[in-house]
Amino acid sequence: MVYDASIVLASWLARHHSLAAGKTTIELGCGCGLVSMAAAQLGASFSLLTDRSVESLQASEEGLRLNRIAEAKARTVHYSFGEPTDALLAEAGGAYDLVLVSDVIYANKAVDPLMETLEQLLSVDAGHET
């Protein structure tokens, strides 16, 4: 299933492709991976697709395969908001240039873990507490 927010964000990225071109991106709660696939097709140097749902990651992997996006350019990783981000940061060799998030909050209890993840990913020391 593709959510409207993913379509809107992928379309917005296409209109602002310089934000992704040559950059490392990470998508939190990727679902079927549309936004990250758009980033990869727009020239992102590397895209990491994350989700807590195994089914979503399988759909994303199939989308990457069907769109002929090489594993060196995009990969999937199982991840739930609030978990440590060290392994995510290691995938990109440090901080990401662009964090992509759309339509991921369905309950109040998810807000704090998402904010914790964003704080780790966007910190000055690339995921280490400052």
N, C-alpha and C positions, 0 to 999 in steps of 0.2 A: 504494500500500500504506500502510495506517495501522498504525503500531507501537503496541503496548499502552501504552508509556510516554507517548505523546502523548495517548491516551484518558484515562489516569489524571491527567495534568497538566491537561488541559482540564476534566475533572470537578472537580478540586481548585479550579481557578480559579473555576468556576461557584459553588462553595460559599463562596468567599472573593472574591466579585466586586468588593468595594471596593478590592482590590489593583490592579485594572485600570481601574476606572471613572475617566475623566478623565485617565488617565495615558498617557505615551508608552511603547511597548513595542518591543522588538526580540527576534526569535527567531533564534537561531543554529542552523543545521541544521534548517530548517523542514520538510523532507520535503514532504508534501502541504499543510502549512499549517494543520492542524487547531487547534493551540494558539493561533496568532495570530488565526485567524478567531473562535475562542471569545472571545479578549480584545477583539476589535473589536465583537462582538455584545454583550459585557458592558459596553460603553461606553468602551473605550480611545479617547483622542483621536486617536492615530495608532499604527499598528503597522507595523514594517518586518520583512519576512520575508526571511531570507537562507539561501542554500544554495550549495554548490559545484556541485551537479548541475543542469544545464539542464533535465533532465526533471522534477526536483522543482519547480523554479521554474515551469515550464509548468503542472504539476498545481496548484500553489498559485494561479496566476493564474486558472485555470479555476474553482477553488473560490471565489475572491473574486468572480468574475463571477456564478457560480450563486447565491451567497449575497447578491448585490446589495450588496457592500461597495465603496463608492466609492474610486477611486484616491487621493483626497484624505485618506482615512481609513486606507488600507493599500496598501503597495507591496512589490514584490519586488526584490531586488538580488542579483546573483551575488557571492558572497563565500566565501573559504576562510580557515579559522582561521590566525592569525598574520600576515595581511596588515594593512597600516595601516588604522585605523578612521576616519580623518578624513572620508571620504565618507559613512560610515554615520552619524556624528555630525551631519554637515551636513543629512542627511535630516530629523532631528528638531530642528534648530536648536540643538543642544547635547546635553547628557547625556540618557540615557533614564531613565525612572523605574523600569522593570522590564525585566530581562533574562531571557528564557525559553530554557531549554535542556533537551532530553530525548532520551535514547537516541542520543547522537552519538559516543560513543567506542567504536571497534571495534578499535583497535590502540594500543599504547603510544606510538607515534610521534606520535599526534594529541594527546596530553595537553599537552605543552609549548606547541604553537601555540594550543590552546584557552585555556590559562591566560594566555598573552600577550594574546590578544584580550580576555578578561575583565578583565585588569588595565588595558588601555587604556580600555575602556568604563566601568569603575567607578572610574577615578582621580578624584581631587579636582578636577582641572582639565579634566574631561570629555574624556579621551582624550589629553591631552598629558602627557608625562613630568613627574613632580614631583621 
